[in-house]
């Protein structure tokens, strides 16, 4: 599945909000359980450009 968003604010606002919720959680067990996914989401957000963004998932 490929998701394309020409405007990162439109396509990833909810995604970014969810990521921030996960990163701000104090529940260490939750963070440990999902740390690989949190790391991947952080990496995707860092790679996001303001012009165009592609996410490819299996």
CHARMM internal coordinates of N, CA and C (Angstrom, degrees):
IC EDIT
DIST 1 N 1 CA 1.4544
DIST 1 CA 1 C 1.5203
ANGL 1 N 1 CA 1 C 108.86
DIST 1 C 2 N 1.3074
ANGL 1 CA 1 C 2 N 116.72
DIHE 1 N 1 CA 1 C 2 N 132.32
DIST 2 N 2 CA 1.4634
ANGL 1 C 2 N 2 CA 122.00
DIHE 1 CA 1 C 2 N 2 CA 177.88
DIST 2 CA 2 C 1.5161
ANGL 2 N 2 CA 2 C 108.00
DIHE 1 C 2 N 2 CA 2 C -120.19
DIST 2 C 3 N 1.3189
ANGL 2 CA 2 C 3 N 115.60
DIHE 2 N 2 CA 2 C 3 N 127.27
DIST 3 N 3 CA 1.4513
ANGL 2 C 3 N 3 CA 120.95
DIHE 2 CA 2 C 3 N 3 CA 177.33
DIST 3 CA 3 C 1.5223
ANGL 3 N 3 CA 3 C 107.26
DIHE 2 C 3 N 3 CA 3 C -110.76
DIST 3 C 4 N 1.3039
ANGL 3 CA 3 C 4 N 116.89
DIHE 3 N 3 CA 3 C 4 N 126.33
DIST 4 N 4 CA 1.4596
ANGL 3 C 4 N 4 CA 120.50
DIHE 3 CA 3 C 4 N 4 CA 179.00
DIST 4 CA 4 C 1.5182
ANGL 4 N 4 CA 4 C 109.22
DIHE 3 C 4 N 4 CA 4 C -116.00
DIST 4 C 5 N 1.3147
ANGL 4 CA 4 C 5 N 115.80
DIHE 4 N 4 CA 4 C 5 N 133.57
DIST 5 N 5 CA 1.4521
ANGL 4 C 5 N 5 CA 120.40
DIHE 4 CA 4 C 5 N 5 CA 175.44
DIST 5 CA 5 C 1.5172
ANGL 5 N 5 CA 5 C 108.38
DIHE 4 C 5 N 5 CA 5 C -132.61
DIST 5 C 6 N 1.3045
ANGL 5 CA 5 C 6 N 117.00
DIHE 5 N 5 CA 5 C 6 N 121.48
DIST 6 N 6 CA 1.4649
ANGL 5 C 6 N 6 CA 119.90
DIHE 5 CA 5 C 6 N 6 CA 179.17
DIST 6 CA 6 C 1.5266
ANGL 6 N 6 CA 6 C 110.43
DIHE 5 C 6 N 6 CA 6 C -77.35
DIST 6 C 7 N 1.3087
ANGL 6 CA 6 C 7 N 116.09
DIHE 6 N 6 CA 6 C 7 N -24.80
DIST 7 N 7 CA 1.4575
ANGL 6 C 7 N 7 CA 120.65
DIHE 6 CA 6 C 7 N 7 CA 178.05
DIST 7 CA 7 C 1.5195
ANGL 7 N 7 CA 7 C 107.39
DIHE 6 C 7 N 7 CA 7 C -121.44
DIST 7 C 8 N 1.3193
ANGL 7 CA 7 C 8 N 115.84
DIHE 7 N 7 CA 7 C 8 N 111.78
DIST 8 N 8 CA 1.4642
ANGL 7 C 8 N 8 CA 120.01
DIHE 7 CA 7 C 8 N 8 CA -173.81
DIST 8 CA 8 C 1.5245
ANGL 8 N 8 CA 8 C 111.95
DIHE 7 C 8 N 8 CA 8 C -60.60
DIST 8 C 9 N 1.3216
ANGL 8 CA 8 C 9 N 117.79
DIHE 8 N 8 CA 8 C 9 N -30.90
DIST 9 N 9 CA 1.4643
ANGL 8 C 9 N 9 CA 120.77
DIHE 8 CA 8 C 9 N 9 CA 179.10
DIST 9 CA 9 C 1.5271
ANGL 9 N 9 CA 9 C 110.48
DIHE 8 C 9 N 9 CA 9 C -63.94
DIST 9 C 10 N 1.3382
ANGL 9 CA 9 C 10 N 116.94
DIHE 9 N 9 CA 9 C 10 N -40.78
DIST 10 N 10 CA 1.4588
ANGL 9 C 10 N 10 CA 120.82
DIHE 9 CA 9 C 10 N 10 CA -179.40
DIST 10 CA 10 C 1.5258
ANGL 10 N 10 CA 10 C 111.21
DIHE 9 C 10 N 10 CA 10 C -68.40
DIST 10 C 11 N 1.3295
ANGL 10 CA 10 C 11 N 116.37
DIHE 10 N 10 CA 10 C 11 N -47.65
DIST 11 N 11 CA 1.4537
ANGL 10 C 11 N 11 CA 120.26
DIHE 10 CA 10 C 11 N 11 CA -170.87
DIST 11 CA 11 C 1.5086
ANGL 11 N 11 CA 11 C 115.01
DIHE 10 C 11 N 11 CA 11 C -81.12
DIST 11 C 12 N 1.3291
ANGL 11 CA 11 C 12 N 117.92
DIHE 11 N 11 CA 11 C 12 N -26.73
DIST 12 N 12 CA 1.4585
ANGL 11 C 12 N 12 CA 118.82
DIHE 11 CA 11 C 12 N 12 CA -167.88
DIST 12 CA 12 C 1.5212
ANGL 12 N 12 CA 12 C 114.79
DIHE 11 C 12 N 12 CA 12 C -127.40
DIST 12 C 13 N 1.3332
ANGL 12 CA 12 C 13 N 116.74
DIHE 12 N 12 CA 12 C 13 N 12.27
DIST 13 N 13 CA 1.4591
ANGL 12 C 13 N 13 CA 119.34
DIHE 12 CA 12 C 13 N 13 CA 179.62
DIST 13 CA 13 C 1.5264
ANGL 13 N 13 CA 13 C 110.79
DIHE 12 C 13 N 13 CA 13 C -61.83
DIST 13 C 14 N 1.3391
ANGL 13 CA 13 C 14 N 116.47
DIHE 13 N 13 CA 13 C 14 N -47.79
DIST 14 N 14 CA 1.4584
ANGL 13 C 14 N 14 CA 120.27
DIHE 13 CA 13 C 14 N 14 CA 178.63
DIST 14 CA 14 C 1.5191
ANGL 14 N 14 CA 14 C 111.62
DIHE 13 C 14 N 14 CA 14 C -65.35
DIST 14 C 15 N 1.3206
ANGL 14 CA 14 C 15 N 116.47
DIHE 14 N 14 CA 14 C 15 N -39.68
DIST 15 N 15 CA 1.4625
ANGL 14 C 15 N 15 CA 122.38
DIHE 14 CA 14 C 15 N 15 CA 178.85
DIST 15 CA 15 C 1.5243
ANGL 15 N 15 CA 15 C 110.44
DIHE 14 C 15 N 15 CA 15 C -61.13
DIST 15 C 16 N 1.3312
ANGL 15 CA 15 C 16 N 116.19
DIHE 15 N 15 CA 15 C 16 N -45.43
DIST 16 N 16 CA 1.4597
ANGL 15 C 16 N 16 CA 120.92
DIHE 15 CA 15 C 16 N 16 CA -179.25
DIST 16 CA 16 C 1.5251
ANGL 16 N 16 CA 16 C 110.73
DIHE 15 C 16 N 16 CA 16 C -66.74
DIST 16 C 17 N 1.3332
ANGL 16 CA 16 C 17 N 116.75
DIHE 16 N 16 CA 16 C 17 N -41.23
DIST 17 N 17 CA 1.4604
ANGL 16 C 17 N 17 CA 119.81
DIHE 16 CA 16 C 17 N 17 CA 177.99
DIST 17 CA 17 C 1.5178
ANGL 17 N 17 CA 17 C 111.21
DIHE 16 C 17 N 17 CA 17 C -60.67
DIST 17 C 18 N 1.3257
ANGL 17 CA 17 C 18 N 116.91
DIHE 17 N 17 CA 17 C 18 N -42.30
DIST 18 N 18 CA 1.4671
ANGL 17 C 18 N 18 CA 121.46
DIHE 17 CA 17 C 18 N 18 CA 179.16
DIST 18 CA 18 C 1.5285
ANGL 18 N 18 CA 18 C 110.20
DIHE 17 C 18 N 18 CA 18 C -64.39
DIST 18 C 19 N 1.3215
ANGL 18 CA 18 C 19 N 116.55
DIHE 18 N 18 CA 18 C 19 N -42.10
DIST 19 N 19 CA 1.4573
ANGL 18 C 19 N 19 CA 120.52
DIHE 18 CA 18 C 19 N 19 CA 178.11
DIST 19 CA 19 C 1.5217
ANGL 19 N 19 CA 19 C 110.82
DIHE 18 C 19 N 19 CA 19 C -60.65
DIST 19 C 20 N 1.3226
ANGL 19 CA 19 C 20 N 116.16
DIHE 19 N 19 CA 19 C 20 N -43.51
DIST 20 N 20 CA 1.4657
ANGL 19 C 20 N 20 CA 119.64
DIHE 19 CA 19 C 20 N 20 CA 179.48
DIST 20 CA 20 C 1.5263
ANGL 20 N 20 CA 20 C 110.78
DIHE 19 C 20 N 20 CA 20 C -63.86
DIST 20 C 21 N 1.3211
ANGL 20 CA 20 C 21 N 117.31
DIHE 20 N 20 CA 20 C 21 N -37.78
DIST 21 N 21 CA 1.4648
ANGL 20 C 21 N 21 CA 120.58
DIHE 20 CA 20 C 21 N 21 CA 176.70
DIST 21 CA 21 C 1.5214
ANGL 21 N 21 CA 21 C 110.31
DIHE 20 C 21 N 21 CA 21 C -61.04
DIST 21 C 22 N 1.3277
ANGL 21 CA 21 C 22 N 116.84
DIHE 21 N 21 CA 21 C 22 N -44.45
DIST 22 N 22 CA 1.4574
ANGL 21 C 22 N 22 CA 121.12
DIHE 21 CA 21 C 22 N 22 CA -179.20
DIST 22 CA 22 C 1.5273
ANGL 22 N 22 CA 22 C 110.19
DIHE 21 C 22 N 22 CA 22 C -64.90
DIST 22 C 23 N 1.3340
ANGL 22 CA 22 C 23 N 116.46
DIHE 22 N 22 CA 22 C 23 N -44.67
DIST 23 N 23 CA 1.4617
ANGL 22 C 23 N 23 CA 120.30
DIHE 22 CA 22 C 23 N 23 CA -176.69
DIST 23 CA 23 C 1.5284
ANGL 23 N 23 CA 23 C 112.05
DIHE 22 C 23 N 23 CA 23 C -69.26
DIST 23 C 24 N 1.3225
ANGL 23 CA 23 C 24 N 116.94
DIHE 23 N 23 CA 23 C 24 N -27.66
DIST 24 N 24 CA 1.4618
ANGL 23 C 24 N 24 CA 120.96
DIHE 23 CA 23 C 24 N 24 CA -178.27
DIST 24 CA 24 C 1.5177
ANGL 24 N 24 CA 24 C 113.27
DIHE 23 C 24 N 24 CA 24 C -86.09
DIST 24 C 25 N 1.3305
ANGL 24 CA 24 C 25 N 116.73
DIHE 24 N 24 CA 24 C 25 N -8.88
DIST 25 N 25 CA 1.4651
ANGL 24 C 25 N 25 CA 119.35
DIHE 24 CA 24 C 25 N 25 CA -177.57
DIST 25 CA 25 C 1.5158
ANGL 25 N 25 CA 25 C 111.54
DIHE 24 C 25 N 25 CA 25 C -64.11
DIST 25 C 26 N 1.3156
ANGL 25 CA 25 C 26 N 115.58
DIHE 25 N 25 CA 25 C 26 N 141.75
DIST 26 N 26 CA 1.4617
ANGL 25 C 26 N 26 CA 121.13
DIHE 25 CA 25 C 26 N 26 CA 178.31
DIST 26 CA 26 C 1.5283
ANGL 26 N 26 CA 26 C 111.43
DIHE 25 C 26 N 26 CA 26 C -90.18
DIST 26 C 27 N 1.3300
ANGL 26 CA 26 C 27 N 116.42
DIHE 26 N 26 CA 26 C 27 N -10.05
DIST 27 N 27 CA 1.4611
ANGL 26 C 27 N 27 CA 121.98
DIHE 26 CA 26 C 27 N 27 CA -176.36
DIST 27 CA 27 C 1.5288
ANGL 27 N 27 CA 27 C 109.67
DIHE 26 C 27 N 27 CA 27 C -73.63
DIST 27 C 28 N 1.3287
ANGL 27 CA 27 C 28 N 116.56
DIHE 27 N 27 CA 27 C 28 N 101.45
DIST 28 N 28 CA 1.4661
ANGL 27 C 28 N 28 CA 120.90
DIHE 27 CA 27 C 28 N 28 CA -175.32
DIST 28 CA 28 C 1.5325
ANGL 28 N 28 CA 28 C 111.73
DIHE 27 C 28 N 28 CA 28 C -65.58
DIST 28 C 29 N 1.3182
ANGL 28 CA 28 C 29 N 116.29
DIHE 28 N 28 CA 28 C 29 N -35.72
DIST 29 N 29 CA 1.4717
ANGL 28 C 29 N 29 CA 119.65
DIHE 28 CA 28 C 29 N 29 CA 179.46
DIST 29 CA 29 C 1.5302
ANGL 29 N 29 CA 29 C 110.04
DIHE 28 C 29 N 29 CA 29 C -62.87
DIST 29 C 30 N 1.3226
ANGL 29 CA 29 C 30 N 116.46
DIHE 29 N 29 CA 29 C 30 N -42.20
DIST 30 N 30 CA 1.4665
ANGL 29 C 30 N 30 CA 121.22
DIHE 29 CA 29 C 30 N 30 CA 177.80
DIST 30 CA 30 C 1.5271
ANGL 30 N 30 CA 30 C 110.32
DIHE 29 C 30 N 30 CA 30 C -61.70
DIST 30 C 31 N 1.3411
ANGL 30 CA 30 C 31 N 116.50
DIHE 30 N 30 CA 30 C 31 N -46.58
DIST 31 N 31 CA 1.4751
ANGL 30 C 31 N 31 CA 120.18
DIHE 30 CA 30 C 31 N 31 CA -179.96
DIST 31 CA 31 C 1.5191
ANGL 31 N 31 CA 31 C 111.35
DIHE 30 C 31 N 31 CA 31 C -61.83
DIST 31 C 32 N 1.3219
ANGL 31 CA 31 C 32 N 117.14
DIHE 31 N 31 CA 31 C 32 N -41.33
DIST 32 N 32 CA 1.4629
ANGL 31 C 32 N 32 CA 120.51
DIHE 31 CA 31 C 32 N 32 CA -179.91
DIST 32 CA 32 C 1.5263
ANGL 32 N 32 CA 32 C 110.73
DIHE 31 C 32 N 32 CA 32 C -64.60
DIST 32 C 33 N 1.3257
ANGL 32 CA 32 C 33 N 116.04
DIHE 32 N 32 CA 32 C 33 N -39.84
DIST 33 N 33 CA 1.4583
ANGL 32 C 33 N 33 CA 120.51
DIHE 32 CA 32 C 33 N 33 CA -178.64
DIST 33 CA 33 C 1.5314
ANGL 33 N 33 CA 33 C 111.73
DIHE 32 C 33 N 33 CA 33 C -64.27
DIST 33 C 34 N 1.3349
ANGL 33 CA 33 C 34 N 116.23
DIHE 33 N 33 CA 33 C 34 N -36.11
DIST 34 N 34 CA 1.4638
ANGL 33 C 34 N 34 CA 120.26
DIHE 33 CA 33 C 34 N 34 CA -174.10
DIST 34 CA 34 C 1.5243
ANGL 34 N 34 CA 34 C 113.20
DIHE 33 C 34 N 34 CA 34 C -113.48
DIST 34 C 35 N 1.3384
ANGL 34 CA 34 C 35 N 117.45
DIHE 34 N 34 CA 34 C 35 N 18.42
DIST 35 N 35 CA 1.4721
ANGL 34 C 35 N 35 CA 118.89
DIHE 34 CA 34 C 35 N 35 CA -172.61
DIST 35 CA 35 C 1.5274
ANGL 35 N 35 CA 35 C 112.91
DIHE 34 C 35 N 35 CA 35 C -62.19
DIST 35 C 36 N 1.3430
ANGL 35 CA 35 C 36 N 117.91
DIHE 35 N 35 CA 35 C 36 N -34.15
DIST 36 N 36 CA 1.4619
ANGL 35 C 36 N 36 CA 119.30
DIHE 35 CA 35 C 36 N 36 CA 178.26
DIST 36 CA 36 C 1.5264
ANGL 36 N 36 CA 36 C 111.02
DIHE 35 C 36 N 36 CA 36 C -66.12
DIST 36 C 37 N 1.3368
ANGL 36 CA 36 C 37 N 117.10
DIHE 36 N 36 CA 36 C 37 N -39.59
DIST 37 N 37 CA 1.4646
ANGL 36 C 37 N 37 CA 120.40
DIHE 36 CA 36 C 37 N 37 CA 179.01
DIST 37 CA 37 C 1.5231
ANGL 37 N 37 CA 37 C 111.14
DIHE 36 C 37 N 37 CA 37 C -70.50
DIST 37 C 38 N 1.3472
ANGL 37 CA 37 C 38 N 116.53
DIHE 37 N 37 CA 37 C 38 N -38.98
DIST 38 N 38 CA 1.4612
ANGL 37 C 38 N 38 CA 120.11
DIHE 37 CA 37 C 38 N 38 CA 178.07
DIST 38 CA 38 C 1.5250
ANGL 38 N 38 CA 38 C 109.55
DIHE 37 C 38 N 38 CA 38 C -62.77
DIST 38 C 39 N 1.3260
ANGL 38 CA 38 C 39 N 117.03
DIHE 38 N 38 CA 38 C 39 N -43.42
DIST 39 N 39 CA 1.4643
ANGL 38 C 39 N 39 CA 121.33
DIHE 38 CA 38 C 39 N 39 CA 178.39
DIST 39 CA 39 C 1.5253
ANGL 39 N 39 CA 39 C 110.53
DIHE 38 C 39 N 39 CA 39 C -60.06
DIST 39 C 40 N 1.3271
ANGL 39 CA 39 C 40 N 116.75
DIHE 39 N 39 CA 39 C 40 N -45.07
DIST 40 N 40 CA 1.4591
ANGL 39 C 40 N 40 CA 121.10
DIHE 39 CA 39 C 40 N 40 CA 179.91
DIST 40 CA 40 C 1.5211
ANGL 40 N 40 CA 40 C 111.14
DIHE 39 C 40 N 40 CA 40 C -62.76
DIST 40 C 41 N 1.3276
ANGL 40 CA 40 C 41 N 117.45
DIHE 40 N 40 CA 40 C 41 N -43.68
DIST 41 N 41 CA 1.4656
ANGL 40 C 41 N 41 CA 120.70
DIHE 40 CA 40 C 41 N 41 CA 179.54
DIST 41 CA 41 C 1.5254
ANGL 41 N 41 CA 41 C 110.93
DIHE 40 C 41 N 41 CA 41 C -64.53
DIST 41 C 42 N 1.3369
ANGL 41 CA 41 C 42 N 117.01
DIHE 41 N 41 CA 41 C 42 N -40.05
DIST 42 N 42 CA 1.4613
ANGL 41 C 42 N 42 CA 119.91
DIHE 41 CA 41 C 42 N 42 CA 177.40
DIST 42 CA 42 C 1.5274
ANGL 42 N 42 CA 42 C 110.32
DIHE 41 C 42 N 42 CA 42 C -62.27
DIST 42 C 43 N 1.3200
ANGL 42 CA 42 C 43 N 116.13
DIHE 42 N 42 CA 42 C 43 N -40.95
DIST 43 N 43 CA 1.4640
ANGL 42 C 43 N 43 CA 120.89
DIHE 42 CA 42 C 43 N 43 CA 179.83
DIST 43 CA 43 C 1.5305
ANGL 43 N 43 CA 43 C 110.55
DIHE 42 C 43 N 43 CA 43 C -64.40
DIST 43 C 44 N 1.3245
ANGL 43 CA 43 C 44 N 116.51
DIHE 43 N 43 CA 43 C 44 N -42.54
DIST 44 N 44 CA 1.4710
ANGL 43 C 44 N 44 CA 120.77
DIHE 43 CA 43 C 44 N 44 CA 178.96
DIST 44 CA 44 C 1.5247
ANGL 44 N 44 CA 44 C 110.03
DIHE 43 C 44 N 44 CA 44 C -61.81
DIST 44 C 45 N 1.3224
ANGL 44 CA 44 C 45 N 117.41
DIHE 44 N 44 CA 44 C 45 N -44.83
DIST 45 N 45 CA 1.4610
ANGL 44 C 45 N 45 CA 119.94
DIHE 44 CA 44 C 45 N 45 CA -179.51
DIST 45 CA 45 C 1.5251
ANGL 45 N 45 CA 45 C 111.51
DIHE 44 C 45 N 45 CA 45 C -63.46
DIST 45 C 46 N 1.3358
ANGL 45 CA 45 C 46 N 116.47
DIHE 45 N 45 CA 45 C 46 N -37.79
DIST 46 N 46 CA 1.4618
ANGL 45 C 46 N 46 CA 119.89
DIHE 45 CA 45 C 46 N 46 CA 179.39
DIST 46 CA 46 C 1.5297
ANGL 46 N 46 CA 46 C 110.95
DIHE 45 C 46 N 46 CA 46 C -66.81
DIST 46 C 47 N 1.3262
ANGL 46 CA 46 C 47 N 116.95
DIHE 46 N 46 CA 46 C 47 N -33.33
DIST 47 N 47 CA 1.4657
ANGL 46 C 47 N 47 CA 121.08
DIHE 46 CA 46 C 47 N 47 CA -178.41
DIST 47 CA 47 C 1.5334
ANGL 47 N 47 CA 47 C 112.59
DIHE 46 C 47 N 47 CA 47 C -81.32
DIST 47 C 48 N 1.3219
ANGL 47 CA 47 C 48 N 115.95
DIHE 47 N 47 CA 47 C 48 N -12.87
DIST 48 N 48 CA 1.4657
ANGL 47 C 48 N 48 CA 119.94
DIHE 47 CA 47 C 48 N 48 CA -176.54
DIST 48 CA 48 C 1.5214
ANGL 48 N 48 CA 48 C 111.12
DIHE 47 C 48 N 48 CA 48 C -64.85
DIST 48 C 49 N 1.3031
ANGL 48 CA 48 C 49 N 115.30
DIHE 48 N 48 CA 48 C 49 N 133.18
DIST 49 N 49 CA 1.4635
ANGL 48 C 49 N 49 CA 119.35
DIHE 48 CA 48 C 49 N 49 CA 175.48
DIST 49 CA 49 C 1.5236
ANGL 49 N 49 CA 49 C 108.32
DIHE 48 C 49 N 49 CA 49 C -99.02
DIST 49 C 50 N 1.3185
ANGL 49 CA 49 C 50 N 116.45
DIHE 49 N 49 CA 49 C 50 N 163.16
DIST 50 N 50 CA 1.4604
ANGL 49 C 50 N 50 CA 120.10
DIHE 49 CA 49 C 50 N 50 CA -179.99
DIST 50 CA 50 C 1.5238
ANGL 50 N 50 CA 50 C 111.84
DIHE 49 C 50 N 50 CA 50 C -76.99
DIST 50 C 51 N 1.3184
ANGL 50 CA 50 C 51 N 116.75
DIHE 50 N 50 CA 50 C 51 N -20.22
DIST 51 N 51 CA 1.4621
ANGL 50 C 51 N 51 CA 119.97
DIHE 50 CA 50 C 51 N 51 CA -176.98
DIST 51 CA 51 C 1.5260
ANGL 51 N 51 CA 51 C 112.84
DIHE 50 C 51 N 51 CA 51 C -87.15
DIST 51 C 52 N 1.3294
ANGL 51 CA 51 C 52 N 116.30
DIHE 51 N 51 CA 51 C 52 N -47.98
DIST 52 N 52 CA 1.4640
ANGL 51 C 52 N 52 CA 119.93
DIHE 51 CA 51 C 52 N 52 CA -174.25
DIST 52 CA 52 C 1.5138
ANGL 52 N 52 CA 52 C 109.85
DIHE 51 C 52 N 52 CA 52 C -152.40
DIST 52 C 53 N 1.3114
ANGL 52 CA 52 C 53 N 116.03
DIHE 52 N 52 CA 52 C 53 N 144.12
DIST 53 N 53 CA 1.4627
ANGL 52 C 53 N 53 CA 121.13
DIHE 52 CA 52 C 53 N 53 CA -176.35
DIST 53 CA 53 C 1.5216
ANGL 53 N 53 CA 53 C 108.73
DIHE 52 C 53 N 53 CA 53 C -137.46
DIST 53 C 54 N 1.3160
ANGL 53 CA 53 C 54 N 116.45
DIHE 53 N 53 CA 53 C 54 N 134.37
DIST 54 N 54 CA 1.4644
ANGL 53 C 54 N 54 CA 121.86
DIHE 53 CA 53 C 54 N 54 CA 175.57
DIST 54 CA 54 C 1.5191
ANGL 54 N 54 CA 54 C 108.51
DIHE 53 C 54 N 54 CA 54 C -122.90
DIST 54 C 55 N 1.3270
ANGL 54 CA 54 C 55 N 116.13
DIHE 54 N 54 CA 54 C 55 N 134.67
DIST 55 N 55 CA 1.4706
ANGL 54 C 55 N 55 CA 120.86
DIHE 54 CA 54 C 55 N 55 CA 170.50
DIST 55 CA 55 C 1.5180
ANGL 55 N 55 CA 55 C 106.17
DIHE 54 C 55 N 55 CA 55 C -120.71
DIST 55 C 56 N 1.3065
ANGL 55 CA 55 C 56 N 115.79
DIHE 55 N 55 CA 55 C 56 N 127.61
DIST 56 N 56 CA 1.4551
ANGL 55 C 56 N 56 CA 120.81
DIHE 55 CA 55 C 56 N 56 CA 176.51
DIST 56 CA 56 C 1.5182
ANGL 56 N 56 CA 56 C 107.33
DIHE 55 C 56 N 56 CA 56 C -116.48
DIST 56 C 57 N 1.3229
ANGL 56 CA 56 C 57 N 116.09
DIHE 56 N 56 CA 56 C 57 N 123.80
DIST 57 N 57 CA 1.4576
ANGL 56 C 57 N 57 CA 119.69
DIHE 56 CA 56 C 57 N 57 CA 178.55
DIST 57 CA 57 C 1.5135
ANGL 57 N 57 CA 57 C 109.38
DIHE 56 C 57 N 57 CA 57 C -128.28
DIST 57 C 58 N 1.3299
ANGL 57 CA 57 C 58 N 115.60
DIHE 57 N 57 CA 57 C 58 N 155.52
DIST 58 N 58 CA 1.4632
ANGL 57 C 58 N 58 CA 120.75
DIHE 57 CA 57 C 58 N 58 CA -177.79
DIST 58 CA 58 C 1.5131
ANGL 58 N 58 CA 58 C 110.37
DIHE 57 C 58 N 58 CA 58 C -82.62
END
COOR INIT
IC SEED 1 N 1 CA 1 C
IC BUILD
